[in-house]
Amino acid sequence: MTAAREDLLRTIYAAFNARDIDAVLAALAPDVDWPNAWEGGRVAGHEGVRGYWTRQWAAIDPSVEPAGFTGRPDGRLAVDVAQVARSLDGELLGEGRVVHVYAFDDATGLVTRMDVEEEG
């Protein structure tokens, strides 16, 4: 099951970097609980995630690359992520590593929640 979830998450990251929001949303539960790491707080559901990323992509050019996966005892999957944020004209705004932690619906395999943790 972990390999299938890793494959799903790799697909999500590739789709995010390609700005293919519909491909990302297809992997998320309709009522997904998602962090708004850029503005603060959280968003809910497909429309919440779509609005968040639409605003973000209109202001900055982020990219994220999964560098490693670690299963957690509670069934969640943690992903070590290298992230880069650039201005729309290409200026580097920031880069670093964070950990994205995903929870899944066991019946559907869809992502139900994502949290961001500082690397460490």
C-alpha positions in Angstrom: 0.0 0.0 0.0 2.8 2.4 0.8 4.3 2.0 -2.7 0.9 2.9 -4.3 0.6 5.9 -2.0 4.2 7.1 -2.9 3.3 6.8 -6.6 0.1 8.8 -6.0 2.1 11.5 -4.2 4.7 11.7 -6.9 1.9 12.2 -9.4 0.5 15.0 -7.2 3.8 16.8 -7.0 4.4 16.5 -10.8 0.9 17.8 -11.5 1.3 20.7 -9.0 4.6 21.7 -10.7 2.9 21.5 -14.1 0.0 23.6 -12.7 -2.5 20.8 -13.6 -4.8 21.5 -10.7 -7.5 19.1 -11.9 -5.0 16.2 -11.8 -4.1 17.1 -8.3 -7.7 17.4 -7.2 -8.5 14.0 -8.6 -6.2 12.5 -6.0 -7.8 14.4 -3.1 -10.9 13.5 -1.2 -13.8 15.9 -2.0 -13.7 17.2 1.6 -9.9 17.3 1.9 -8.4 19.3 4.7 -5.4 21.3 3.3 -2.9 23.7 4.9 -2.7 27.3 3.5 1.0 27.5 4.1 1.3 30.6 2.0 -1.3 32.8 3.5 -1.9 31.0 6.8 -4.7 28.8 8.1 -6.4 25.9 6.3 -8.7 25.4 3.3 -11.3 22.7 2.9 -12.5 20.8 -0.1 -11.6 20.9 -3.8 -12.8 24.5 -4.3 -10.8 25.7 -1.2 -7.7 24.1 -2.6 -8.3 25.4 -6.1 -8.8 28.9 -4.9 -5.7 28.8 -2.7 -3.5 27.6 -5.5 -5.0 29.9 -8.1 -4.2 32.9 -5.8 -0.7 31.5 -5.1 0.2 30.9 -8.7 -1.0 34.4 -9.7 1.5 35.9 -7.3 4.5 33.5 -7.1 6.0 30.5 -9.0 6.6 27.7 -6.5 8.0 24.2 -7.2 8.2 21.2 -4.9 10.2 18.0 -5.4 9.7 14.9 -3.2 13.1 13.7 -1.9 12.1 10.8 0.4 9.1 9.1 1.9 8.6 7.8 5.5 5.7 5.8 6.7 4.4 6.8 10.1 2.9 4.4 12.7 -0.5 5.9 12.4 -0.7 5.2 8.7 0.2 8.7 7.5 3.0 9.1 5.0 5.7 11.9 5.5 7.4 13.3 2.4 10.7 15.2 2.7 10.2 18.0 0.1 12.7 20.4 -1.5 10.8 23.6 -2.3 11.7 26.7 -4.3 9.7 29.9 -4.6 10.4 32.4 -7.3 8.7 35.6 -8.3 6.8 35.5 -11.6 9.8 37.1 -13.3 12.1 34.4 -12.0 13.8 36.0 -9.0 14.5 33.5 -6.2 12.3 34.3 -3.2 13.3 31.4 -1.0 14.2 27.7 -0.9 14.4 25.1 1.7 13.1 21.7 2.9 9.9 20.9 4.7 8.0 17.8 5.5 4.5 17.2 4.1 2.5 14.7 6.0 -0.5 13.0 4.3 -3.4 11.1 5.6 -5.4 8.8 3.3 -8.9 7.3 3.1 -8.3 3.6 3.3 -11.4 2.8 1.2 -10.7 5.2 -1.7 -6.9 5.8 -1.4 -7.5 9.5 -1.7 -5.7 12.1 0.4 -7.9 13.4 3.2 -5.5 15.7 4.9 -2.1 17.3 4.5 0.1 19.0 7.1 3.3 20.9 6.8 6.1 20.3 9.4 9.5 22.0 9.6 12.3 19.7 8.6 14.2 18.4 11.6 
